[in-house]
Amino acid sequence: MDAAEEEKLARVRLNFFGCLRSDWLLRLIELYGGAAELLKRPPAEIAGEGGVSFATALRLAAETAAADPVRELALARSAGVTVLTALDEGYPDLLKTIYDPPLALYVRGELKNMPAAALVGTRKATPYGLRTASRLAKELAGAGVAVASGLARGIDTAAHQAAVAAGGITWAALGSGLNSIYPEENRKLAEKIAASGGAVLSEFPMDVSPKPANFPRRNRVISGLSLVTVVVEGGFQSGALITARFALDQGREVMAVPGPADSPMSKGPNHLIKNGACLAEDAGDITACFPYGALPAGQDGGKAPDHAALPAALGELSPDAGAAYTAIAAGENGLNADELAVSLTWPVQRTAAALFELEVAALVAARGGRYTRG
């Protein structure tokens, strides 16, 4: 067995240990120079050097010793599942950048290298929410954007179904192993997703059953795969708002679909909008928040405009700064702050933050109260 194979098996073995989050395990892997080296260390040493309790170190030793990664990889292969670690080609680059990426990622189907947006929401969706999720998924599919969601009942199901029906790509992240599709009624949908060029994926070993604690971990994978997370419907306690918080922690854009003020299922997204989330009415709103160059050539949104070459310095700034620069550059005489806010349908605070970034980077200049390219 070569060193690369030994390291992969060690990471799959460590992935069976559910007591520590992946960021803790990755820190220990870095400390000891690899997962294989970590597994060779006695519990007392890990407790002394690794910043974990002795009881946790004992559990780590016991649970990883009981795991059989060779059997696990064979089980995955027999089910048509590929197991990826961050060391493997095909592990999503965007997912590598979050602070706690999965140690192992089980994939049935194909995780294509393409931009993705997450559409998430409540299981108790209203007709309005289902209709809107379906429309947004169809529009995103037409724009060459993968639709990421969680295969749950309600909004997730509507988004996946619409993306598949539109001939697009959709990714479903699970809170269980891929031998335990949940909910059971979405098993055929999961098969369609994988067969149509998309992917069903999980960080959990193949036979892990769905448990409540698994779903928040699943949610961070959904947002981690996505450039933008859109909350369609959900109450204040909705898992969709947990996904939105993960997206913010990961430095990703959060958007929300406005809903009726008297609908309990619109309380969550309306709250997000009131607190600075971008409003999402159509796919154009969503792709406008993508980094420049993220979309396939010929698509609108994140594609650089034809009227002017974009400065390379924009790549170091936020998507908001890029959108503001484009709007300013498109105006023959520039824009003042109020005109820019109206043009982008942004609140004043958000507009001011984008302008501040651009001014610090010397990409725009204020002349007579109007902002023009610097």
N, C-alpha and C positions, 0 to 999 in steps of 0.2 A: 504494500500500500504506500503510495507516495504521500508527500507532506500535504498537498492540496486536498486529496481525498480524505486524509485523516482529519484535517481541519474542518472540512464540510461535515463529516460524521459527528465531530465534536459539537459543532453548532446545532445540528439537528438534535443531538442528545440534550444539550443545554435547554433547548426550546421546550422540552417536556417539563421544565421546572417553572411552575406558575406563581411561585411566591414572590419573585423579584420581577420588576418591570425590566424591559429590554435595555433601558438606558443604564440601569445598575449592572446588568450582566455584561453589556458592552464595555463599561468602565473596568470591570474585572478582567475582561478579555484583553483590553489594552494594557492593564497593569502587568499581566503575566506574559504578554507577547503572543497571545493566541488562545483560542478556546481549548485546543488540545492540551496546552500547558496549564491552563486553569484547572482542568479536570484531574491533573496529576497532583495538585496541591492538597495537603491534608486540611481538614476543617479548621484546626487550630491556627494554621498559617493564614488561611483566608479570612478568618475572624480578626486576626491580629493586624493584618495589612490592608484588608479590603473594605473596612468600614461597615461590616455587617455583624450581627450578633452571632455568638457561637451556635445558638439553636438554629439560626437560619443556615449557617454553614454546614451543620450536620444534616439538615433537610436537603440542602443542595447535593451533598455527597450521596445521600440515600436515594433520592428520587432520580438523579441522573444515572446512578449505577443500575437502577431497575429498568431504565429505558433501553430499547434495542434499536438504534438508528439504522442498522443494516436491514432489519425486518421492516422498519417504517418506510424506508426508501423503496423496498420491494413492493410493499403494499400500495404505495403511491403509484408506482409504475404500472401495476396491474389494473389500477383504476383510471389510467390515462392522465395521471397528474404529474406535473413537473415540480420539483422542490428546488427553490432558489435560495441562496444566501447572498449577502452583499458582495461576496467574492465571485459570484457567477455572472457571466454575461447574460443579460436579459432581466436582471433585477432592476426595477424602475429607478432611473436616476433621481427623479423628483422625490421618491420615497426615501432615498438614502440621506436626503438633506434634513429630514425632521430629527428632533432630538432623541427620539426613541424608536428607530425603525425596527421592524420585525427581524428577529434573528433568522427565521426561516419563513419563506412565503410559498404556500402550496397553490399551484395554478392549474386549473383545468381550462383548456382553451389557449388563447394567446393574448399576452399583454403587449400590445403594439406600442411602438414609440410614437405617440401622438398626444396633442393637448387634450386635457380632460377637465370637465366641470362636474362638480357633485350636485345632484338634486336630491334633497333630503326632506323628510317631513313626517308627520304623524301617521300612525297606523289607523287612526280614526278620522280619515280624510273626508272632507265634504265633497259634494259634486264639483264645486268650484275649484277646490284644490286638485282633485283628480284631473279635471279638464285642463287646468293650467300646467300641471306637471307633464301631462301628455304632450301638450303643445310645445312647451319649452324643449322637451327631449327630442321631438321631431325636428324642430328648428336647429337645435345643436347638431343633430346627426347630419342635417343638410349642410352645415357649415364645416363639416369635417372634424367635429369635436366628440370625443368619447364621453359618454354619460356614466358617471360613477354613482353608485348608491348601495343600499344594504340588503336588497332582496326581501325586505320586510313587507307586510301587508300595507295597503294604502298607497301613500305617495311613492315609495320606492318601487312597488310593483308597477304602478302606472308609468313611471319614468322608464323602467327597463323594457316594458312591453312596447311602448311607443318608439323607443330607439330601435328595437329589433324590427318592428313593422316598417320603419322608415328605411331599412337597409343600412342602419348605422351600427356603430360599435358601442357596447355598454359593458361595464365592469361591475360585478356584484361581489362585495366583500361580506364575508359571513362571520357570525359570532359562534361558530361551531366548526368541527372538522368537515372536510369535503365528503366524508362518508355519512354525514348526518345533516343533510340539507334541511334548513328550517326557514320558514314554515314548510311543512310537508306538501301543501298544495302548490308550492312554487317549484317543485322538483322538475316538472316539465319545462317551466320557464328557464330554469338554470341550464337545462340541456340545450334549449334553443339559443341561449346567450353564448354558450361555448361553441356550438355548431355554426353560429353565424359570424364568427370572427372575433367575438368578444372573449371575456374570461370570467370565470367564477373563482374566487380566491379566498384564502384564509391564512392566518399565521398559526392556527391551532393544528396539532397533529390530527391525522386522518379520522380517528375514531372518537374525538372529543365531542361530547354532546353539548347542545346549547344551554348555557347558564347565564343568569342575569349579569354576573360580573364580566362576562366575555364581551358584552355588546359595547360598552364604552371603549374598550380596546379596539374593537372592530371599527368604531366611528373615527378614530384617529387615522386609521388606514385609508378610509374613504377620503377624508380631507387631505391626507398626505399625498395621495395620488393625483390630486386636483389642483389646478391653478386658482380656481374660484369655487367656493361653496355657497350654494343657493338654498336658503330655507324657504320652502313653499308654504307649509302650514305646520302648526304645532303650538301647544300651550307652553306655559312657562317652565314646566317640568319635562318637556319633550326631549327625547334623545337627540332630536335635530338641533336643539340649542347646545347640547353637549358637543356635537360635531362642529358647530359654529365656533365654540370656544377653542376647540382643538385647532381649527383653521387659523384663528387669530394667534394662538401660541406658536404656530408654525410659520407665521409671517405671510399668510395667504389672505386673499381678499374674501370678505364675507358680504353676501348680498341677500336680499329678502324680497319676497313677493307680497305686495300690499294686499290686505284683505278687508272684508267688511268689519267695521268697528264693533258690531254686536256679535261677531262670531268668536267663540272661545278658541277655535283653532287658528285664528289670525292674531291672537294676543302675542305669541312669540315673535313672528316676523315683523309685526307692527312695532313692537318694542325695539327690535334690532334697528329698524329704520329710524326711529326717534333718537336712537343713540349712535347714529353715524353710519350704519350699514347702507350700502348702495341699494337703490330700488331696482328691482329686476322685473320688467314688464315683458321683455322678449329676449330672444337669443342675442340680438345686437347689443343690448345693455350688458349682457354677460361677457361676450367676447371683447367688448370695449375695455374691459378690465384685464385682459390678457397682456403679457409683455409683448413688445413689438417683435414680430417674426415668429410668434408661437403658432399662428394659424397657417394652414397650407396655402401656397401661392394661389392667388386668385380669389381668396375669401376676404370678406370684410372684417372689421373689428380690430384684432391685434396686428394686422398687416400695416406696414408703414405706408403712409399716404404717398401718392405720386407727385404731389405739388412741391415737395421739398425733401432733400436728403436729411435724415434725422441724425443729429449729433451722436457720436459714439458715447458721450458722457451720459446720455439718457439711460443707457443700460445699467448704470450704477444707482439710478433713482427708482422711486416707487412707480407702480402703474398709474397712480393718480397724477404724478408729475408728468409722465409721458402723455396722458390724455389732455392735460392742461396745455402742454407745449404744442400739441397738434392743433388744438382749437385756436390758440394764439397765432400760430404760424399761418393758419388758413385765412385769418382776417387780414384784409388789405392794409388796414391801419392799426392792427392790433386790437386788443380788447381791454376795457377796464374790468375791475374785479367783479362788479355787479353783472356786467354782460357775460363774463366767463361763467359765473355761477348759474345764470339763466341758461346759457348754452349747454352746460353739462348737467343741468338739473341737480346741482349739488347744494348743500347748505353752505352758509358763509364760512363756517369754521374749516370745513374740508377744502374749500377753494383757497382760503388763506394759507393752509398748510402746504398745498401743492405749489402755490406761488412762492412761498418761502424757500422750498427746495430748489426751485428753478433759479431764483435770484442768487442764492448761495453758490450754486453751480455756475453762475454767470451765463445762463442760457437764455434768460429774458432780462429786460431792463425796463424800468418804469420811466416813462417820459410824458409829462403833462397829465399824470393820472392814468395813462394807458400803458399796457404791457405789450412790448414787441420783442421779437427775437433779439437776443443780445449780440 
